[in-house]
C-alpha cells in the first residue's frame, strides 16, 4: 500500500450526507461520518500510520490498475489486471433519500473475479476522531464491531475475518464469475449491528443506487458539447451537498496541501456562502431546481437568523446544518500529507470580514427568481436590513475572497461584489414590489462604482488591480462581467483581461494572484487555481475570444484526474493539489461550459 498516493489518484463515493475517497488501488484512505464535517474514521491521507484505512484489493501487487465510474453514477469501479486474471472492486454508498440527518451510513464494497482466479485481501483499520480515540474490537460470527467513544462501526463480510490487534483482516479466493461483499456501517447512535446482507440484497442495493444516479442525471437539460465533463461535475456537486439542509461543502477533505510540505492546509468540509450562492446559477443552468431551491432556503435562513441582531450580518462559512464554526485546531499528532504540516480542523477564516459574500448572496437569491422563489415578508425584511447594514459598512478594509492572513486591505473584488449586492437588491425590490430604502441603496451602489473606477484602476498596469493603491492582478475580478459590473467588451475590462493573460496565465492555467508581490501572511507558494482557469474561460467567452476560450477550456480537461475530478489547484508538474474534489472548481466548470456553449451557438447561428 502506497503511504501517500497522489491526491488525484482517487474516486469519490457518497450518500448525500458524508463521503469517502477510494484510491485507484482499492484503499479507502479518507472517510468522515456521520456528516461531511464529522471527525474522520479513515484518514490515512493525512497520516499513514495514525489515520486508519480500509483496503480491499488483490493480494498480489503485480499487474495494472484502472479506476472508472459506472456511467452517469457515483458507483466506483476499480479494476485489477494481472497474470492471474482480472478482478474488480465496486464501491458505493446507498444515497439517503429521507431528507433527514442520519447517524447510520453504509459503505458497500463488492469484489469479483472476471477472468482467471484471484486472491483478495481485506484490511480494515479504523481510527476514530482523527486518530485520537482508541477503539475496542468485538469479533463475532456475523462480523466485526469497532467500538469507539460515541461511535461504532460494523464490518460484515461474506468471507471470514481474523483479529489483527484491534483491527481485522481476511482473504478470499474467487474464480471467474464469483463475487463477495464487505459492508462497512458507521453508526453514531450505536443502534446495534445491522442484519448481515444477503447476496441478492447487495445486488438489489447496487441496482437501486445505479438507478438513482442515472435518473437524476436524466433531469439535466444540458445539451452542449461536453456532456461527460459537465454531468460528472454535476454528480460531484450533488455528492458534496448535505441533503438534509441543501448545503454544499467546499470539498470532501481537510488538510490536503496547496504546496507539498507547506503550511497552506485547510479544512474545507463546510459551507461557504460564496460557493453555495454561485452554485445556484450552475444548478439552474442544468435544470436542477430542487437542489437550487434547497440552498436558497438555507441561505435565507442564515440571513433571517441575524434579523434582529447587531453586528456582522453573515459569517463567510457555516457547518452543514447552518450552525457557526467554533474556531480552528491543529492536529499535532498528524504528520500531514507527505509531511505537509500543520493539519488543521475547523477554519479560523470563519471569523474574517469578507464583504464580497453579500454580493454573492444577493446574486444567488436574485437568480432564484426564475424558479418562482420569492421571499415572504420576514425573509424580505432580512434581505432589506442586510442591505441597510451594508450601506453603512461597505467601505471597510477586509480580508477578501482568498481569506488572506496578512491583514485587511481595500480589496477591489470586495467592492465590486458590494455593488452587485445593491444592484441585485434593487432589482428584487422592484420585481417583488417590496418596501426598501431604494434611494439609499442606489446612492451606495453608485458611490461604490465611482470609487472602484477611480481607485481600483492602475494606470501603469492598464488594469483593475487586487486592492486600492496596489499593482497586483487578481483573478477574482474575472467575475466582474458575469455580475454586470463591467461590460464584457468594455475597453477597461479588455485591457484588464490582457494584463491578466500576461501576468497570471501560465500555458492557459491561471494563478489567483502572486503571493510574492502581494504577501498573504503565509509561507510558500501555490499552484494555479482551477476555479480561476474556468472563470478565465467564462470571461474570454463573454468577451468574444472564443477560440482562446475553447482551447483553454478543453486543455483544462486534460488536467482532470482519471475519473474526471478536480482538486483545488494544479501544481508545477501538473499534479493536483489541495482539497479534493473541490466543489468550486466543478461549479465553475459548469459555468464556463454553459457560457462557452451559448457563445459558440450564437456565432454559428
N, C-alpha and C positions, 0 to 999 in steps of 0.2 A: 504494500500500500504506500503510495506517494505520501511523504509527510505533508507537503503543501502543493497540491496540483494547481495549475493556473486557474485564476479566478474565473476565466471564461469557460473552463473545462467542466461545465455543469449544465444541467437542465433543472427547471423549476416545476414542482408539483404543489398543489394546494387544494384546500376545501372551502375557500372564501372566508376563512377566519384565521387560518395560520398556513404556513407553507414550509417546504423543505427543499434543500438543494441536494441533487444526486450527481456525483461525479461520473465521468464517462467510463470509469472502471468499477461502477456499481457501489460506491460508498456514499451513504448519507452523512455528510460532514457539516451540515447546518440544519437545525430544526428547533424552533421555539414554539411552545404551546402552553396554554390553550389559545393564545392570541398572538398576533404578529409581534407585539411589544412585550410578550412574556419572557421570563428568563429561559435560557436555552436548555434543551435536552441533549442535543448533539452540537458541539461547537469545535470540532477538530480543525476547522479552517482558521480559528483564532489561536488554538494551542493544540498541537497534535497529541501531546502526552496527557493533557488535563481536560481537554474539551469534550471527548467522547465521540463515538461514531457507530455506524451500523453498516457493515459490509455484507453483501450477498453477491458473489461472483465466482467464476471458475477457480478451482483450487490451483490450477496451473496458470502461471503468468505469461506463458508463451502464446503467440498469436497476435491478432489485431483486434481493435475495439472500435465500435461505432455507436453513436447515440442519435436518436431521432424522436420526433413526436409522431404519434399516430395522427393522421391528417385531421386538421381542424379541431384538435382536442388538447387537453393538458395531461394526456396519458403518455408517459415517457418510456421509450424502448431503448434498452442498452444491449447491443448485440456483440457477442464474442465469437471470433472465428479463429480456430486453431487446428493443428494437425489431427486432434482427437475428434473434432466435429464443430458444429455451430450451435451456440446456445443464446438465449435471450432472457433478460430480466425486464419485466414490466413493472413500473411504479406508478401509482396513482393514489389520490385521496378522494374518497367519495364526496362530492360537493354537498354542503349543508344547505338545504332548501327551506329550512324552518324560518329563517329570518330572525332568529333569536340567538343570543350568545349561548354557546355550549361549552361545557367543561370537558367533554369527551371528543377525541379526534382520532381518526384511523389513517395510518399509512399502510397501504397494501402493496406487497412485493411478491410477484409470482415469477417463477423460474421454469424454463423448459428447455429441452434439447430438441433442436430442429433436425440435425443430422449427426450421426455417429453416437458416441457415448461420452458423457462428460460428468466429472465430479464437481460439485459446487460446495463452497464453504460459506457458512454464515457466522459472523461475529457481531454481537450486539453489546455495546459498552456505553450505556447512557451515563451522563454526568449532569445531574440536575443543578439548577441555579448557577449557571455559568461555571460549572465545575467546582463550586464551593461546598455543595451539600453531599454528604455521604448517603448511600442508599443500602438497603438490605435486599438480597435476592431470596425469593421463595420459589423453588423449582419443583413442579409437580407434573403429573401425567398429562395435564392439559396445556402445559406451557410454563412460562416464567413470569413472575411478578417482581418488578423492581420498585421497591417502596422507598420513596424519599419524603422529605418534610413537605406536607401539603399537596403532594402529587404522587401518583402511582402510574407506572407504565406496565402494560401487559404485552407479552410476546407469545403468540400462538403459532405453532409451526406444524406443517404436515410431516416433518421428519424429526427424529429425536434431537434433543438439546442436552448438552452436558455443562456442568458448572465450570467456570474459569474464574476463581475468586468470587467476586460479587457480580460477575458478568457471565455470559453464556456463549457457547459456540456449538456448531453442529456441521455435519456434512451429509450430502445426499448424492447418489449417483443415478443419473437419469439416461435412459436410452431414447432414441429418436421417437418423438411423439409423446413422451412422458412429461409431466409437469408437477410442480409442488408450489406451495404458497407459505408465506410468513406474514402475519398481520401484527403490526405494532400499534397498540392503542394507548394513548395518553389520556389520563383521567384526573382532572384537577379536583374532582369531588370524591374520588375513591369510592365509586358506587359498586365496586366488585367487578370481577372478571367477566367480560362478555362471553357468551357461549361460543365454543370453538366453531369457526365457519366451516361448512362443508364445501367440497369442490364445486358442486352446482351453484351454491350461493356466491362463491367467488366469481364464477363465470357470469352470473346474473349481475353482480355488482359492477364488473367491468363493462358489460354491455350498457348498463344504465348510465355509467359515467361517460362513456363514449357518446351515447345519445344526447346526454345533457349538453355537452360542449358543442357537438355538431349542430344541434337545434339552435343553440344560442348564436353561433356564427351565422347561421342562415338568416337571422334577423338583420344582419348588416346590409346597408344599402350601398356600400362601396362597390362601384363598377369600374374602377380605374385601372391603371396599368400595372400596379404592384400588389395584387390581392394577397399573395402569400405573406409578404412582409407586413402589410397593414393588418391583416387578420391575426397574425402571430402577435403583433403589438397589442391588438385589442384584447386577445386572450390573456396576455401578460398583465395588462391593466386590470382586467377582471380578477385575475388571480391575486393581485395586490390590493384588492378592495375588501374591507371588512364588512361583510354583508349585513350584519345586524344594524349598522348605522349608515352604511353607504360611504364610509370614509376611506379613501385610498391612502396607503402608506407610500413613502418616498422610495423605499426599496425593501427587499426581503431581509436584508442583513444589516449588521453593525460591524464597525471596526475594520472593514477591508480598506486597504490604504490607497490614497491617491498618488503616493510615491512609495515604492518598496523600501522598507527600512525607515520611512519618515514618520512624522507625527500627525499628519493630516488624516486621521482615522476617526470617523464619526458614526454615530448611531442614527440610522435613517428609518427606523421602524415606526415612524409617527406620521401624522397627517399635517402637512403644510397647507395653510390657507392658499398660498400662491399656486402650488402644484395642482391642488384639487380644483380650484376655480378655473384654471386654464384647461384642465381636462374636460370641463363641461362642453367646450366648443368641439373638442375632438370627438367626444361621445355623441354629440348631437349630429355631427357631420356623418357619422356612421349609422345613425338611426337608433342608438341605444338609449332610448328615452327613459327607461326605468332606472338605469344607473345614474343618468343625469339628474332626474327628479330626486333620487335619494340623497345625492350630495348637496343639491340645492337646499333641501330641508335641513341637512346637517349644518350647512353654512349659516342659514338663517337662525338656527338655534344658538349658534355661537354669538351672533350679534345681539340676540334678544337677552342672553344672559347678562349683558352689560347695560341693558336698557336704563336701569335706574341707579347706576353706579358711576362714580367719577373715575378718572384715570384713563389709561390706555383702553381703547375700545376692543382690541383683539390681541391675542397672542399670535405669534407667527406660526406656531405649531401646537398640536394637541395630541393626546393619546387617542387611540381609535374610537374610544367611547365618548370623546368630547371633553374629558377632564384635562386640566392643565398638567404639564410636566412639573416634576419636583426636583430639578437640578440634574447635575452630571456627576458621574462617579467613574474613577479609574479602576479597572480590574488589575490590580498589581500582580496577581498570580499568573496571568496570561502573558505569554511572550509576544503574542501578536502574529499575524500572518507573515511568515518569513522574517520575523524579528521586527515587525512594524509596531512599535510601542510608542505611546500608551494605547491600550484598548479601552475605549470609553463606552459606558452605558448611560442612557439619558442624553440630554443635549442642552448645554448651557445657553445655546443661541435662542432658546425659547424665551428668554428674558430680554432679548435685544429689541431695540426700536428699529423697525423696518417699515417705513411709511408706504412703500410701494404696495404692500398687501391690501390696502384699501382700494387701490385701483384694480387689482386682480379680482378682489371680492365683488366689486360693483360690476366689473366686466362679466364675471360669471353669472351674477344674478340677472343682468340685463339680457344675456344670451338665452336664459331660460324662458324668456317671454314667448319664444316661438313654439313652446310645447304647452302654453297656456297657464304657466305658473305665475300667480300674482300674489303679492304679499297681502295678508289680512291687515287689519288696522294696527294691531300691536306689532306685527312684523314690519310694516312700513314705518312706524314710529322708531323702531330700532335702526332702520336704514337712515331715516332722516336725522336722528340725533347723532349717528356716526358721522355723517357729512357735516353737521353743525360743529362737531368736535374737530373734524379735520380742517375746517375753515380757520380755526384758531391755532392749529398745530402743524400744518403742512410745512411751514418754513423753519424747520429744525434740522440740524445735522442728525444723521442716523448711521446705523451700521451697514445698511444697504443690502441688496439682494443676495450677495455672496457671503453674508454673515462673517465678515472680516472681524478679526480680533485685534485690530491695530488702531482703534479709536474711531469716533464718529466724524463724518465728513458730509458736505453738501453734495450728495450723490445725484447726478443728473437723472438717472433712471428713476430714482425715488420721486423726483419732482414730476417727471413725465407721467408716472402712474397716479400721482395725486391729481393731475389734470384729468386723467382718464376717469378717476373716481367721480369728480364733479360733473364731467361731461355725461357719463352714463347715469348718474343720479338725476340730472336734469331731464334726461330722456325718459327715465322711468316715471318721474313726477308728472311729465306731460302725458305719457301714454296711459298711465293708470289714473290720471286725474286726481292726484293725491296732494294734500296740503304740504307745502315746503317753502322754505325761505329761498326761493329761486333767485331772488336778486342778490343775496349774499353768496350763493353758490356760483352764480355767473361771474360775479366780481372776483371771487377766489380763482375760478378756472382761468379767467383771462389774465389775472396777475401772474399765475404760475407760468402760463405760456410765454408772456413777455420776459419773465425772469430767465427761463431756460434759453430763449433765443439770445438774450444778452450775455448771460454768464456761463451757459453751458457750451457755447461755441468757442472753439480755439482757432483763431485766425491763422496761426502758424501751421497747424495740422490740417486746416480746412475741414474740420470735423467737429461734431459734438463729442465731448470727452467724458471721462468717467465721473469727475467731480469738478465743481466750480474752481477755476484758477489752475487746474492741472492740465497736463498734456497727454494723459494716458487714455488709450482707447479702451472701450468696454463693450463686449458682445451683447450684454443685456439690452442695449439700445436697439438691437435688431428687431425688438418687439414694437418699436415706435410706430411704424406704418400699420401694423396689424391693429393696434388700438385706435388708430386715426389721428395720432398727434401730429404726424407729418405725412404728406402725400408721398406715395411710393416713388414718384418721379420728381419730387421737389429737388431743385438743384443742390440745396444744402444737404439733403439726405443722400443723393447720389454721390456727392463728394465724400460724405462720411463713409458710405459703403466702400468706396475706392480706398479710403485710408485704412479701413479695417482689413481689406484684402491685402494691403501692403504690410501691415504690422501684426495682425492676429491670425492670418491664414497660412497654414503650412501644408502644401500639397493637398489642398481642399479641406483639410481639417482645421478647426477653429479653436483657439485658446479663449478663455474668458477675458483675461487681461494679463499683463506682465507683472508678476509679483515683485520682480526686481525693481521695476520702475515705480510701482505703487505698493509699498510694503503693507502686508496684511496682518502682521503680528505673529506670523508662523514661520518656522524654518523650512527650507527646502523648496522644491518646485512641484509642478504637477503636469499632467499630460493635457492634450487637447480635450475640450469638453464636448461630449457627443450631443448634448442638448443644443449647444451653440452652433454646431455644424448644421443641424437640421433647421434651426432658426435662420441661419445664413441662407439655406436653400429657399426657405419661405420668403425672405426679403429679396433675394435675387429674382425669384419668380414674379413677385409683385412689381419689381422694377423693370420687368421686361427682358431680363437677361436669361432667357430660357435655356439656351444651350449650356451655359455655365451652371445654371441651377440643376439641370438634369444630370450633367456629368458629376457634379458634387454629390447629388443625392444617390445616384447609382454606385458611385465609388464608395460611399459610406456603407452601402450594403455589404461590401467585401470585408468590413471590419466587424460585422456581426459574428457571433460565435456559431458553432456548428448546428445549433437548433434555432438560430435567428434572434438570439437575445443580446442585449447591450448592457454593459455596466455604465458607470458614470463617465469614464474617461478612456482615451486611447493613449497609451504610453509611447515613449520614444522609439521602441522597437515594434510597435503595432500591437502590443499586448493590451488587454482590457484591464483597467484599474478602477478602484473604488467599489462602493457597494453595488450589489448585483442581485437580480437585474434592477435597473433604475427606472421607475415609472416615468419621470420627467423626460428621459430620453425617448421612451416609446410613445408618449403622447405627442412629443414634438415631431417624431417621425410621421405620425398620422396627420398632424397639422401640415407638415411640408408636402406630404403626398397629395392631400386634397387641394391645396393651393396650386401646386405644380400641375396636377391633372386639369384643373379648371383653366389655367393659363394656356396650357398646350391645346386644350379643346377649343378655346376661343381663337387661337391662332389658326388652327386647322379649319375652323368654320368660317 
